[in-house]
Amino acid sequence: MNSSATATLPGTSSIPSTSEDNYIQINSYNAKTQEIKGSFQLTLANARISRSSDVLPDTLRLRNGRFHTRIIEYKGRDGG
């Protein structure tokens, strides 16, 4: 699943690099235990650099990322 959503790091303005293969992949989901496992790859570039430029200074590359977590229903601040 590819995404064109923007991402922001604290104190910066970053955008996903369109020249990179950014993805989040769900490898397994267990509905009974609400466990989800997957992998991801993401490249974020400083938004102050022209998008037409081939240079990507201040670039954050997350490669071979993996996650394994349980989905918990959010009940809001009031608990209801």
PyMOL Python script that loads the backbone (N, CA, C, O; Angstrom):
from pymol import cmd

cmd.read_pdbstr("""\
ATOM      1  N   MET A   1       0.851  -1.161   0.000  1.00  0.00           N
ATOM      2  CA  MET A   1       0.000   0.000   0.000  1.00  0.00           C
ATOM      3  C   MET A   1       0.901   1.229   0.000  1.00  0.00           C
ATOM      4  O   MET A   1       1.666   1.428   0.943  1.00  0.00           O
ATOM      5  N   ASN A   2       0.826   2.035  -1.014  1.00  0.00           N
ATOM      6  CA  ASN A   2       1.596   3.272  -1.084  1.00  0.00           C
ATOM      7  C   ASN A   2       0.759   4.416  -0.559  1.00  0.00           C
ATOM      8  O   ASN A   2      -0.465   4.409  -0.692  1.00  0.00           O
ATOM      9  N   SER A   3       1.410   5.396   0.037  1.00  0.00           N
ATOM     10  CA  SER A   3       0.689   6.514   0.624  1.00  0.00           C
ATOM     11  C   SER A   3       1.320   7.819   0.171  1.00  0.00           C
ATOM     12  O   SER A   3       2.540   7.920   0.043  1.00  0.00           O
ATOM     13  N   SER A   4       0.482   8.815  -0.069  1.00  0.00           N
ATOM     14  CA  SER A   4       0.993  10.142  -0.426  1.00  0.00           C
ATOM     15  C   SER A   4       0.792  11.119   0.717  1.00  0.00           C
ATOM     16  O   SER A   4       0.925  12.328   0.525  1.00  0.00           O
ATOM     17  N   ALA A   5       0.477  10.622   1.892  1.00  0.00           N
ATOM     18  CA  ALA A   5       0.250  11.493   3.050  1.00  0.00           C
ATOM     19  C   ALA A   5       1.551  12.152   3.484  1.00  0.00           C
ATOM     20  O   ALA A   5       2.628  11.574   3.336  1.00  0.00           O
ATOM     21  N   THR A   6       1.450  13.344   4.009  1.00  0.00           N
ATOM     22  CA  THR A   6       2.627  14.027   4.507  1.00  0.00           C
ATOM     23  C   THR A   6       2.916  13.584   5.929  1.00  0.00           C
ATOM     24  O   THR A   6       2.024  13.132   6.647  1.00  0.00           O
ATOM     25  N   ALA A   7       4.156  13.719   6.322  1.00  0.00           N
ATOM     26  CA  ALA A   7       4.570  13.376   7.680  1.00  0.00           C
ATOM     27  C   ALA A   7       5.407  14.519   8.216  1.00  0.00           C
ATOM     28  O   ALA A   7       6.121  15.180   7.461  1.00  0.00           O
ATOM     29  N   THR A   8       5.322  14.753   9.509  1.00  0.00           N
ATOM     30  CA  THR A   8       6.067  15.843  10.114  1.00  0.00           C
ATOM     31  C   THR A   8       6.855  15.332  11.305  1.00  0.00           C
ATOM     32  O   THR A   8       6.310  14.650  12.172  1.00  0.00           O
ATOM     33  N   LEU A   9       8.129  15.661  11.347  1.00  0.00           N
ATOM     34  CA  LEU A   9       8.970  15.362  12.483  1.00  0.00           C
ATOM     35  C   LEU A   9       8.955  16.588  13.387  1.00  0.00           C
ATOM     36  O   LEU A   9       8.850  17.705  12.882  1.00  0.00           O
ATOM     37  N   PRO A  10       9.056  16.422  14.705  1.00  0.00           N
ATOM     38  CA  PRO A  10       9.003  17.571  15.615  1.00  0.00           C
ATOM     39  C   PRO A  10       9.997  18.664  15.221  1.00  0.00           C
ATOM     40  O   PRO A  10      11.186  18.399  15.048  1.00  0.00           O
ATOM     41  N   GLY A  11       9.507  19.870  15.084  1.00  0.00           N
ATOM     42  CA  GLY A  11      10.353  21.014  14.777  1.00  0.00           C
ATOM     43  C   GLY A  11      10.760  21.131  13.319  1.00  0.00           C
ATOM     44  O   GLY A  11      11.552  22.007  12.970  1.00  0.00           O
ATOM     45  N   THR A  12      10.233  20.261  12.458  1.00  0.00           N
ATOM     46  CA  THR A  12      10.588  20.297  11.048  1.00  0.00           C
ATOM     47  C   THR A  12       9.343  20.163  10.189  1.00  0.00           C
ATOM     48  O   THR A  12       8.243  19.932  10.689  1.00  0.00           O
ATOM     49  N   SER A  13       9.536  20.309   8.918  1.00  0.00           N
ATOM     50  CA  SER A  13       8.482  20.070   7.948  1.00  0.00           C
ATOM     51  C   SER A  13       9.056  19.116   6.912  1.00  0.00           C
ATOM     52  O   SER A  13       9.918  19.497   6.121  1.00  0.00           O
ATOM     53  N   SER A  14       8.583  17.889   6.917  1.00  0.00           N
ATOM     54  CA  SER A  14       9.126  16.868   6.022  1.00  0.00           C
ATOM     55  C   SER A  14       8.022  16.297   5.154  1.00  0.00           C
ATOM     56  O   SER A  14       6.851  16.278   5.534  1.00  0.00           O
ATOM     57  N   ILE A  15       8.419  15.835   3.987  1.00  0.00           N
ATOM     58  CA  ILE A  15       7.477  15.221   3.057  1.00  0.00           C
ATOM     59  C   ILE A  15       8.032  13.877   2.600  1.00  0.00           C
ATOM     60  O   ILE A  15       9.248  13.706   2.528  1.00  0.00           O
ATOM     61  N   PRO A  16       7.153  12.916   2.287  1.00  0.00           N
ATOM     62  CA  PRO A  16       7.653  11.655   1.735  1.00  0.00           C
ATOM     63  C   PRO A  16       8.291  11.911   0.373  1.00  0.00           C
ATOM     64  O   PRO A  16       7.778  12.704  -0.417  1.00  0.00           O
ATOM     65  N   SER A  17       9.380  11.258   0.105  1.00  0.00           N
ATOM     66  CA  SER A  17      10.050  11.396  -1.177  1.00  0.00           C
ATOM     67  C   SER A  17       9.291  10.594  -2.226  1.00  0.00           C
ATOM     68  O   SER A  17       9.067   9.396  -2.054  1.00  0.00           O
ATOM     69  N   THR A  18       8.897  11.249  -3.308  1.00  0.00           N
ATOM     70  CA  THR A  18       8.155  10.564  -4.363  1.00  0.00           C
ATOM     71  C   THR A  18       9.064   9.726  -5.255  1.00  0.00           C
ATOM     72  O   THR A  18       8.575   8.927  -6.054  1.00  0.00           O
ATOM     73  N   SER A  19      10.373   9.895  -5.132  1.00  0.00           N
ATOM     74  CA  SER A  19      11.301   9.113  -5.947  1.00  0.00           C
ATOM     75  C   SER A  19      11.718   7.818  -5.242  1.00  0.00           C
ATOM     76  O   SER A  19      12.531   7.060  -5.771  1.00  0.00           O
ATOM     77  N   GLU A  20      11.169   7.562  -4.057  1.00  0.00           N
ATOM     78  CA  GLU A  20      11.497   6.362  -3.281  1.00  0.00           C
ATOM     79  C   GLU A  20      10.264   5.466  -3.173  1.00  0.00           C
ATOM     80  O   GLU A  20       9.135   5.919  -3.360  1.00  0.00           O
ATOM     81  N   ASP A  21      10.495   4.201  -2.872  1.00  0.00           N
ATOM     82  CA  ASP A  21       9.412   3.239  -2.706  1.00  0.00           C
ATOM     83  C   ASP A  21       8.962   3.228  -1.246  1.00  0.00           C
ATOM     84  O   ASP A  21       9.510   2.482  -0.434  1.00  0.00           O
ATOM     85  N   ASN A  22       7.967   4.050  -0.908  1.00  0.00           N
ATOM     86  CA  ASN A  22       7.434   4.130   0.447  1.00  0.00           C
ATOM     87  C   ASN A  22       6.232   3.190   0.557  1.00  0.00           C
ATOM     88  O   ASN A  22       5.358   3.183  -0.309  1.00  0.00           O
ATOM     89  N   TYR A  23       6.200   2.395   1.632  1.00  0.00           N
ATOM     90  CA  TYR A  23       5.072   1.478   1.775  1.00  0.00           C
ATOM     91  C   TYR A  23       4.878   1.046   3.226  1.00  0.00           C
ATOM     92  O   TYR A  23       5.795   1.119   4.044  1.00  0.00           O
ATOM     93  N   ILE A  24       3.669   0.596   3.519  1.00  0.00           N
ATOM     94  CA  ILE A  24       3.326  -0.127   4.742  1.00  0.00           C
ATOM     95  C   ILE A  24       2.650  -1.402   4.270  1.00  0.00           C
ATOM     96  O   ILE A  24       1.674  -1.353   3.523  1.00  0.00           O
ATOM     97  N   GLN A  25       3.168  -2.542   4.705  1.00  0.00           N
ATOM     98  CA  GLN A  25       2.631  -3.826   4.278  1.00  0.00           C
ATOM     99  C   GLN A  25       2.152  -4.603   5.500  1.00  0.00           C
ATOM    100  O   GLN A  25       2.906  -4.791   6.455  1.00  0.00           O
ATOM    101  N   ILE A  26       0.902  -5.053   5.470  1.00  0.00           N
ATOM    102  CA  ILE A  26       0.359  -5.896   6.536  1.00  0.00           C
ATOM    103  C   ILE A  26       0.655  -7.338   6.150  1.00  0.00           C
ATOM    104  O   ILE A  26       0.166  -7.824   5.130  1.00  0.00           O
ATOM    105  N   ASN A  27       1.460  -8.028   6.970  1.00  0.00           N
ATOM    106  CA  ASN A  27       1.820  -9.415   6.667  1.00  0.00           C
ATOM    107  C   ASN A  27       0.871 -10.408   7.327  1.00  0.00           C
ATOM    108  O   ASN A  27       0.615 -11.481   6.781  1.00  0.00           O
ATOM    109  N   SER A  28       0.354 -10.057   8.492  1.00  0.00           N
ATOM    110  CA  SER A  28      -0.624 -10.937   9.140  1.00  0.00           C
ATOM    111  C   SER A  28      -1.476 -10.137  10.120  1.00  0.00           C
ATOM    112  O   SER A  28      -1.047  -9.132  10.686  1.00  0.00           O
ATOM    113  N   TYR A  29      -2.705 -10.629  10.296  1.00  0.00           N
ATOM    114  CA  TYR A  29      -3.639 -10.037  11.250  1.00  0.00           C
ATOM    115  C   TYR A  29      -4.439 -11.165  11.877  1.00  0.00           C
ATOM    116  O   TYR A  29      -5.010 -11.997  11.172  1.00  0.00           O
ATOM    117  N   ASN A  30      -4.479 -11.190  13.207  1.00  0.00           N
ATOM    118  CA  ASN A  30      -5.240 -12.187  13.946  1.00  0.00           C
ATOM    119  C   ASN A  30      -6.430 -11.473  14.584  1.00  0.00           C
ATOM    120  O   ASN A  30      -6.264 -10.718  15.542  1.00  0.00           O
ATOM    121  N   ALA A  31      -7.618 -11.710  14.058  1.00  0.00           N
ATOM    122  CA  ALA A  31      -8.812 -11.025  14.543  1.00  0.00           C
ATOM    123  C   ALA A  31      -9.152 -11.412  15.980  1.00  0.00           C
ATOM    124  O   ALA A  31      -9.708 -10.603  16.722  1.00  0.00           O
ATOM    125  N   LYS A  32      -8.825 -12.633  16.376  1.00  0.00           N
ATOM    126  CA  LYS A  32      -9.140 -13.090  17.734  1.00  0.00           C
ATOM    127  C   LYS A  32      -8.285 -12.358  18.775  1.00  0.00           C
ATOM    128  O   LYS A  32      -8.808 -11.894  19.787  1.00  0.00           O
ATOM    129  N   THR A  33      -6.973 -12.252  18.532  1.00  0.00           N
ATOM    130  CA  THR A  33      -6.066 -11.605  19.488  1.00  0.00           C
ATOM    131  C   THR A  33      -5.836 -10.132  19.168  1.00  0.00           C
ATOM    132  O   THR A  33      -5.219  -9.420  19.961  1.00  0.00           O
ATOM    133  N   GLN A  34      -6.323  -9.663  18.021  1.00  0.00           N
ATOM    134  CA  GLN A  34      -6.130  -8.284  17.556  1.00  0.00           C
ATOM    135  C   GLN A  34      -4.661  -7.959  17.307  1.00  0.00           C
ATOM    136  O   GLN A  34      -4.267  -6.795  17.370  1.00  0.00           O
ATOM    137  N   GLU A  35      -3.847  -8.974  17.026  1.00  0.00           N
ATOM    138  CA  GLU A  35      -2.430  -8.750  16.732  1.00  0.00           C
ATOM    139  C   GLU A  35      -2.240  -8.501  15.241  1.00  0.00           C
ATOM    140  O   GLU A  35      -2.885  -9.119  14.395  1.00  0.00           O
ATOM    141  N   ILE A  36      -1.337  -7.579  14.953  1.00  0.00           N
ATOM    142  CA  ILE A  36      -1.032  -7.246  13.571  1.00  0.00           C
ATOM    143  C   ILE A  36       0.492  -7.214  13.412  1.00  0.00           C
ATOM    144  O   ILE A  36       1.209  -6.721  14.283  1.00  0.00           O
ATOM    145  N   LYS A  37       0.967  -7.743  12.296  1.00  0.00           N
ATOM    146  CA  LYS A  37       2.404  -7.750  11.997  1.00  0.00           C
ATOM    147  C   LYS A  37       2.594  -7.231  10.579  1.00  0.00           C
ATOM    148  O   LYS A  37       1.759  -7.454   9.702  1.00  0.00           O
ATOM    149  N   GLY A  38       3.694  -6.543  10.374  1.00  0.00           N
ATOM    150  CA  GLY A  38       3.949  -6.043   9.040  1.00  0.00           C
ATOM    151  C   GLY A  38       5.332  -5.446   8.893  1.00  0.00           C
ATOM    152  O   GLY A  38       6.182  -5.552   9.777  1.00  0.00           O
ATOM    153  N   SER A  39       5.528  -4.816   7.752  1.00  0.00           N
ATOM    154  CA  SER A  39       6.812  -4.183   7.448  1.00  0.00           C
ATOM    155  C   SER A  39       6.552  -2.832   6.783  1.00  0.00           C
ATOM    156  O   SER A  39       5.452  -2.558   6.301  1.00  0.00           O
ATOM    157  N   PHE A  40       7.588  -1.997   6.770  1.00  0.00           N
ATOM    158  CA  PHE A  40       7.437  -0.683   6.158  1.00  0.00           C
ATOM    159  C   PHE A  40       8.781  -0.160   5.662  1.00  0.00           C
ATOM    160  O   PHE A  40       9.849  -0.621   6.063  1.00  0.00           O
ATOM    161  N   GLN A  41       8.678   0.810   4.784  1.00  0.00           N
ATOM    162  CA  GLN A  41       9.839   1.533   4.272  1.00  0.00           C
ATOM    163  C   GLN A  41       9.382   2.957   3.990  1.00  0.00           C
ATOM    164  O   GLN A  41       8.324   3.167   3.395  1.00  0.00           O
ATOM    165  N   LEU A  42      10.173   3.931   4.413  1.00  0.00           N
ATOM    166  CA  LEU A  42       9.775   5.324   4.259  1.00  0.00           C
ATOM    167  C   LEU A  42      11.001   6.215   4.120  1.00  0.00           C
ATOM    168  O   LEU A  42      11.986   6.039   4.836  1.00  0.00           O
ATOM    169  N   THR A  43      10.940   7.161   3.206  1.00  0.00           N
ATOM    170  CA  THR A  43      11.972   8.183   3.061  1.00  0.00           C
ATOM    171  C   THR A  43      11.305   9.543   3.192  1.00  0.00           C
ATOM    172  O   THR A  43      10.379   9.862   2.446  1.00  0.00           O
ATOM    173  N   LEU A  44      11.779  10.344   4.145  1.00  0.00           N
ATOM    174  CA  LEU A  44      11.269  11.701   4.354  1.00  0.00           C
ATOM    175  C   LEU A  44      12.366  12.698   4.008  1.00  0.00           C
ATOM    176  O   LEU A  44      13.521  12.517   4.392  1.00  0.00           O
ATOM    177  N   ALA A  45      12.004  13.746   3.285  1.00  0.00           N
ATOM    178  CA  ALA A  45      12.958  14.779   2.903  1.00  0.00           C
ATOM    179  C   ALA A  45      12.516  16.114   3.483  1.00  0.00           C
ATOM    180  O   ALA A  45      11.325  16.361   3.669  1.00  0.00           O
ATOM    181  N   ASN A  46      13.483  16.964   3.763  1.00  0.00           N
ATOM    182  CA  ASN A  46      13.200  18.300   4.271  1.00  0.00           C
ATOM    183  C   ASN A  46      12.337  19.038   3.257  1.00  0.00           C
ATOM    184  O   ASN A  46      12.702  19.136   2.085  1.00  0.00           O
ATOM    185  N   ALA A  47      11.196  19.557   3.699  1.00  0.00           N
ATOM    186  CA  ALA A  47      10.244  20.218   2.803  1.00  0.00           C
ATOM    187  C   ALA A  47      10.761  21.543   2.259  1.00  0.00           C
ATOM    188  O   ALA A  47      10.195  22.079   1.306  1.00  0.00           O
ATOM    189  N   ARG A  48      11.818  22.076   2.843  1.00  0.00           N
ATOM    190  CA  ARG A  48      12.336  23.368   2.370  1.00  0.00           C
ATOM    191  C   ARG A  48      13.160  23.245   1.099  1.00  0.00           C
ATOM    192  O   ARG A  48      13.509  24.254   0.488  1.00  0.00           O
ATOM    193  N   ILE A  49      13.475  22.018   0.693  1.00  0.00           N
ATOM    194  CA  ILE A  49      14.232  21.792  -0.536  1.00  0.00           C
ATOM    195  C   ILE A  49      13.241  21.655  -1.692  1.00  0.00           C
ATOM    196  O   ILE A  49      12.202  21.009  -1.549  1.00  0.00           O
ATOM    197  N   SER A  50      13.556  22.251  -2.816  1.00  0.00           N
ATOM    198  CA  SER A  50      12.674  22.200  -3.979  1.00  0.00           C
ATOM    199  C   SER A  50      12.385  20.751  -4.374  1.00  0.00           C
ATOM    200  O   SER A  50      13.303  19.934  -4.453  1.00  0.00           O
ATOM    201  N   ARG A  51      11.108  20.429  -4.623  1.00  0.00           N
ATOM    202  CA  ARG A  51      10.730  19.071  -5.018  1.00  0.00           C
ATOM    203  C   ARG A  51      11.306  18.714  -6.380  1.00  0.00           C
ATOM    204  O   ARG A  51      11.438  17.529  -6.686  1.00  0.00           O
ATOM    205  N   SER A  52      11.654  19.695  -7.210  1.00  0.00           N
ATOM    206  CA  SER A  52      12.206  19.409  -8.531  1.00  0.00           C
ATOM    207  C   SER A  52      13.691  19.088  -8.467  1.00  0.00           C
ATOM    208  O   SER A  52      14.274  18.646  -9.457  1.00  0.00           O
ATOM    209  N   SER A  53      14.300  19.305  -7.321  1.00  0.00           N
ATOM    210  CA  SER A  53      15.721  19.034  -7.155  1.00  0.00           C
ATOM    211  C   SER A  53      15.968  17.539  -6.961  1.00  0.00           C
ATOM    212  O   SER A  53      15.171  16.858  -6.317  1.00  0.00           O
ATOM    213  N   ASP A  54      17.068  17.026  -7.514  1.00  0.00           N
ATOM    214  CA  ASP A  54      17.453  15.628  -7.319  1.00  0.00           C
ATOM    215  C   ASP A  54      18.218  15.441  -6.014  1.00  0.00           C
ATOM    216  O   ASP A  54      18.465  14.309  -5.597  1.00  0.00           O
ATOM    217  N   VAL A  55      18.594  16.542  -5.370  1.00  0.00           N
ATOM    218  CA  VAL A  55      19.361  16.492  -4.130  1.00  0.00           C
ATOM    219  C   VAL A  55      18.402  16.388  -2.954  1.00  0.00           C
ATOM    220  O   VAL A  55      17.420  17.126  -2.888  1.00  0.00           O
ATOM    221  N   LEU A  56      18.679  15.471  -2.017  1.00  0.00           N
ATOM    222  CA  LEU A  56      17.828  15.307  -0.851  1.00  0.00           C
ATOM    223  C   LEU A  56      18.624  15.468   0.440  1.00  0.00           C
ATOM    224  O   LEU A  56      18.823  14.495   1.168  1.00  0.00           O
ATOM    225  N   PRO A  57      19.088  16.705   0.736  1.00  0.00           N
ATOM    226  CA  PRO A  57      19.766  16.895   2.016  1.00  0.00           C
ATOM    227  C   PRO A  57      18.770  16.757   3.155  1.00  0.00           C
ATOM    228  O   PRO A  57      17.566  16.919   2.956  1.00  0.00           O
ATOM    229  N   ASP A  58      19.266  16.460   4.343  1.00  0.00           N
ATOM    230  CA  ASP A  58      18.403  16.298   5.505  1.00  0.00           C
ATOM    231  C   ASP A  58      17.309  15.261   5.236  1.00  0.00           C
ATOM    232  O   ASP A  58      16.121  15.519   5.429  1.00  0.00           O
ATOM    233  N   THR A  59      17.740  14.099   4.793  1.00  0.00           N
ATOM    234  CA  THR A  59      16.821  13.026   4.444  1.00  0.00           C
ATOM    235  C   THR A  59      16.870  11.941   5.505  1.00  0.00           C
ATOM    236  O   THR A  59      17.944  11.538   5.950  1.00  0.00           O
ATOM    237  N   LEU A  60      15.698  11.475   5.903  1.00  0.00           N
ATOM    238  CA  LEU A  60      15.570  10.385   6.859  1.00  0.00           C
ATOM    239  C   LEU A  60      15.068   9.158   6.116  1.00  0.00           C
ATOM    240  O   LEU A  60      13.982   9.178   5.537  1.00  0.00           O
ATOM    241  N   ARG A  61      15.857   8.091   6.133  1.00  0.00           N
ATOM    242  CA  ARG A  61      15.475   6.859   5.439  1.00  0.00           C
ATOM    243  C   ARG A  61      15.250   5.748   6.467  1.00  0.00           C
ATOM    244  O   ARG A  61      16.159   5.389   7.215  1.00  0.00           O
ATOM    245  N   LEU A  62      14.049   5.217   6.495  1.00  0.00           N
ATOM    246  CA  LEU A  62      13.712   4.084   7.351  1.00  0.00           C
ATOM    247  C   LEU A  62      13.599   2.864   6.438  1.00  0.00           C
ATOM    248  O   LEU A  62      12.716   2.812   5.581  1.00  0.00           O
ATOM    249  N   ARG A  63      14.480   1.889   6.614  1.00  0.00           N
ATOM    250  CA  ARG A  63      14.531   0.720   5.739  1.00  0.00           C
ATOM    251  C   ARG A  63      14.339  -0.553   6.551  1.00  0.00           C
ATOM    252  O   ARG A  63      14.729  -0.622   7.717  1.00  0.00           O
ATOM    253  N   ASN A  64      13.739  -1.550   5.932  1.00  0.00           N
ATOM    254  CA  ASN A  64      13.529  -2.862   6.555  1.00  0.00           C
ATOM    255  C   ASN A  64      12.816  -2.745   7.893  1.00  0.00           C
ATOM    256  O   ASN A  64      13.089  -3.517   8.812  1.00  0.00           O
ATOM    257  N   GLY A  65      11.905  -1.788   8.007  1.00  0.00           N
ATOM    258  CA  GLY A  65      11.156  -1.607   9.241  1.00  0.00           C
ATOM    259  C   GLY A  65      10.133  -2.714   9.437  1.00  0.00           C
ATOM    260  O   GLY A  65       9.510  -3.182   8.484  1.00  0.00           O
ATOM    261  N   ARG A  66       9.974  -3.119  10.680  1.00  0.00           N
ATOM    262  CA  ARG A  66       8.991  -4.155  11.020  1.00  0.00           C
ATOM    263  C   ARG A  66       8.205  -3.715  12.247  1.00  0.00           C
ATOM    264  O   ARG A  66       8.712  -2.986  13.100  1.00  0.00           O
ATOM    265  N   PHE A  67       6.961  -4.168  12.319  1.00  0.00           N
ATOM    266  CA  PHE A  67       6.158  -3.893  13.498  1.00  0.00           C
ATOM    267  C   PHE A  67       5.345  -5.129  13.862  1.00  0.00           C
ATOM    268  O   PHE A  67       4.992  -5.938  13.004  1.00  0.00           O
ATOM    269  N   HIS A  68       5.058  -5.253  15.148  1.00  0.00           N
ATOM    270  CA  HIS A  68       4.232  -6.325  15.700  1.00  0.00           C
ATOM    271  C   HIS A  68       3.567  -5.728  16.928  1.00  0.00           C
ATOM    272  O   HIS A  68       4.233  -5.408  17.912  1.00  0.00           O
ATOM    273  N   THR A  69       2.264  -5.582  16.867  1.00  0.00           N
ATOM    274  CA  THR A  69       1.559  -4.931  17.957  1.00  0.00           C
ATOM    275  C   THR A  69       0.151  -5.475  18.088  1.00  0.00           C
ATOM    276  O   THR A  69      -0.314  -6.235  17.238  1.00  0.00           O
ATOM    277  N   ARG A  70      -0.509  -5.092  19.132  1.00  0.00           N
ATOM    278  CA  ARG A  70      -1.899  -5.459  19.343  1.00  0.00           C
ATOM    279  C   ARG A  70      -2.730  -4.193  19.210  1.00  0.00           C
ATOM    280  O   ARG A  70      -2.364  -3.142  19.737  1.00  0.00           O
ATOM    281  N   ILE A  71      -3.840  -4.297  18.508  1.00  0.00           N
ATOM    282  CA  ILE A  71      -4.748  -3.164  18.337  1.00  0.00           C
ATOM    283  C   ILE A  71      -5.627  -3.065  19.573  1.00  0.00           C
ATOM    284  O   ILE A  71      -6.268  -4.039  19.969  1.00  0.00           O
ATOM    285  N   ILE A  72      -5.651  -1.901  20.174  1.00  0.00           N
ATOM    286  CA  ILE A  72      -6.455  -1.652  21.368  1.00  0.00           C
ATOM    287  C   ILE A  72      -7.476  -0.573  21.054  1.00  0.00           C
ATOM    288  O   ILE A  72      -7.129   0.475  20.508  1.00  0.00           O
ATOM    289  N   GLU A  73      -8.722  -0.823  21.392  1.00  0.00           N
ATOM    290  CA  GLU A  73      -9.775   0.141  21.131  1.00  0.00           C
ATOM    291  C   GLU A  73      -9.578   1.379  21.999  1.00  0.00           C
ATOM    292  O   GLU A  73      -9.472   1.277  23.221  1.00  0.00           O
ATOM    293  N   TYR A  74      -9.531   2.536  21.369  1.00  0.00           N
ATOM    294  CA  TYR A  74      -9.397   3.806  22.084  1.00  0.00           C
ATOM    295  C   TYR A  74     -10.773   4.240  22.567  1.00  0.00           C
ATOM    296  O   TYR A  74     -11.702   4.365  21.769  1.00  0.00           O
ATOM    297  N   LYS A  75     -10.907   4.467  23.858  1.00  0.00           N
ATOM    298  CA  LYS A  75     -12.201   4.826  24.442  1.00  0.00           C
ATOM    299  C   LYS A  75     -12.309   6.310  24.741  1.00  0.00           C
ATOM    300  O   LYS A  75     -13.270   6.740  25.379  1.00  0.00           O
ATOM    301  N   GLY A  76     -11.357   7.088  24.302  1.00  0.00           N
ATOM    302  CA  GLY A  76     -11.408   8.522  24.520  1.00  0.00           C
ATOM    303  C   GLY A  76     -10.888   8.920  25.887  1.00  0.00           C
ATOM    304  O   GLY A  76     -10.605   8.076  26.737  1.00  0.00           O
ATOM    305  N   ARG A  77     -10.770  10.197  26.074  1.00  0.00           N
ATOM    306  CA  ARG A  77     -10.235  10.718  27.346  1.00  0.00           C
ATOM    307  C   ARG A  77     -11.161  10.462  28.520  1.00  0.00           C
ATOM    308  O   ARG A  77     -10.709  10.324  29.657  1.00  0.00           O
ATOM    309  N   ASP A  78     -12.450  10.401  28.248  1.00  0.00           N
ATOM    310  CA  ASP A  78     -13.391  10.201  29.348  1.00  0.00           C
ATOM    311  C   ASP A  78     -13.625   8.721  29.659  1.00  0.00           C
ATOM    312  O   ASP A  78     -14.397   8.388  30.558  1.00  0.00           O
ATOM    313  N   GLY A  79     -12.960   7.840  28.918  1.00  0.00           N
ATOM    314  CA  GLY A  79     -13.067   6.407  29.159  1.00  0.00           C
ATOM    315  C   GLY A  79     -14.309   5.761  28.599  1.00  0.00           C
ATOM    316  O   GLY A  79     -14.518   4.564  28.799  1.00  0.00           O
ATOM    317  N   GLY A  80     -15.135   6.507  27.908  1.00  0.00           N
ATOM    318  CA  GLY A  80     -16.392   5.954  27.418  1.00  0.00           C
ATOM    319  C   GLY A  80     -16.443   5.897  25.973  1.00  0.00           C
ATOM    320  O   GLY A  80     -17.442   5.453  25.407  1.00  0.00           O
TER     321      GLY A  80
END
""", "prot")
cmd.dss("prot")
cmd.show_as("cartoon", "prot")
cmd.util.cbc("prot")
cmd.orient("prot")
